[in-house]
Amino acid sequence: MALTVTALLALTAGAEAVAEHELGSRIADSTTKAFGTHVEVDIGSGPALLKILSRCLDHITLSADNARLGNPNGSSARITLDDVRLGKPAPSAAGVSADITIPADALAATIRDSGQSLPVGTARTESAAGTIQLGLGPDGMGQLTLKPALTITATALQFLERKQPSDYPLGLKPTTLKHS
């Protein structure tokens, strides 16, 4: 009896380890192409077998060094997705937070290669001011100070889980969107 219980516990522990590895590997494989580099995946604590069966994860953290995020190469990224649902047609997350670091030299190279004829020679960060100083010209004859900012553009809006204006009750149609 004790041998059977021990074998069952070992089998369960082995299945759990395989499930955790497989889940993390599949997420890493699906995100590696987007980042252009290897991605470390943390699926949090808790039973991976249960996460797979429920198709729900409390959070996923993706970490990548030397990532390609658009034009700047060599960035580091740490992205956390909260309340992840692995449903169809596509996975969804209730919340996302990201910490992206783009090296000053990578930003300078991106600006230099942008075709804007901006002769960027050097780049350095001013952490206290939250700015990047670009030296312009071969000897830094001029300086350009940049204050990085994140812009987010909404490309779609779904309201009351209805996709078409004709699906609104009583033939109502949205005409404006206001925020307060």
N, C-alpha and C positions, 0 to 999 in steps of 0.2 A: 504494500500500500504506500509506504513512504517513498519507494522508488518511483511509483507511478505519479505521485504528487510532484516529486522533484523533476521528473521528466516533463510533466505538463508545464511546470513553472519555467523550465529551461526553454521549452518550445515557445511559450508565450513571450518570454523575454527576447528570444531570437527573432520571432515574427515582428515584434515591436521595433527592434533595431533595424531590421530590413525595411519596414514600412517608413520609418523616419528617414533613413538614407534615401530610399526611392522617392519620397515626396520632395525632399530637399534637392535631389539630383534633377528631377523633372522641372522644378521651378528654375533652378540654375541654368539648365539647358535651354529653356525657353526665353531666358532673359540675356544670356551671354551674347547672342547676336546683336541685340539692341545696344548693349554697352560696348561691344567690340573687345571685350576682355572677360576673363573669368569672374564670375559673380559668386560671392559667399552668401549662403542663405541660412537664416535663422528662423525656424518655424515656431519658436517659443516652446514653453514647457507643456506638458500634458501628453496623453497617449496619442501617438501618430495614427494608430489604427482607427481610433474613434474619429479623428480629424478627417481621415480618408472616407470613412463611412458616412459621416454627416456632411461632407463637402464644405466644411466651415472651419476657418482658422481665426483665432483671436487676433493674431497679427503675424506678419511676415516682414522680416528686415532683410533688405538686399544691400550688400556692401561690395563696391568695386573700386579698385585703384587703377590708375592709368586708363580711365574710361574715355570713350569717344561719345561726347554729348553734343551732337550737332557739329559745328566747325571746330571748336576748341578740343584739342586732344590732350590727354594726360590729366584729366580731371579725376577727382575722387568723389564718390557718391555714396551716401548712406540714406536709403529710402525705406520708410516704414509704412506699411499698409495695415490699417486696422479693420477688423470685422470683415474678413475676406470670405466671399462666397464663390465657390468653384462651380458655378452653374453654367448652363447654356443660355444664350449663344456665346457669351463671353464671361469670364470671371469679373466680379465687381468688388469694390472696397468702400466701406462707409467713410473712411478718412485716410488721408495720405499726408505724411510729412517728409520733407527731404532736406538734407544738408549736403550741398554741392560745393566743392572747392575747385576753382579753376585757377591754375598757376598763372601768375602775372605774365610770364614769358609766353604761355600758350595763348593768352588773350592778345598780347602784342603781335604774335604771329598771325592770329586770325584777322586782326585789323590790317596788318601789313598785306596780307594775301586777299583782302576783300575787294580789291580793284578800285578802291576809293582814292588812290594816289596819295595816301597818307604815309610819309616816310618815317615809320616808327623804328627807332634804333634801340631803345632800352625800355624796360618796364620795371616798376617797383611798387610795392604796396605801402600804403600809409594806414596801418591798422587802427590807430587812434581816431583818424578822421573817416575811416571807412572808404577810402578812395584808392585809386590806382593812378600813379604818375607815369605818363608816357613821355620819353625823350624823343623829340622830333628832329629829323635830319641826322647827318652823319656824326656830328659832334654834339648832339643834343642842343641845337641852336634854339629850339623852342620846347615848350612843355604843354602837354594836354593832360588835364586832370579829369578823371572819370569817376563818377559815383555810381556803382552798380545798383541796379534795381530789377526786380522781377515783375514782368508783365504777364498777366494771364488773360487770354481771350476765350470767351465762351463761344463754342461752336454749335452747341445744341442745347435745348431745354426741353425737359419732359415734365409735365405738370399733371398731377392726379393720375399718373400712369396711363395717360392718353397720348397717342402719337400723332393723330390727325386732327386738325381743327373741326372736321365734321363729326368727330367722336364726342364732342362736348355735349352735355345734356341740354335738352330743349333748344337745340340749334344755336347755342351761344358760340361766339367766336372771340378770341382774344384780339385786342387791337393795340394795346400798349403794355409795357412792363415797366413798373416803377419800383424803386427801392427807397427805403427810409433809413 
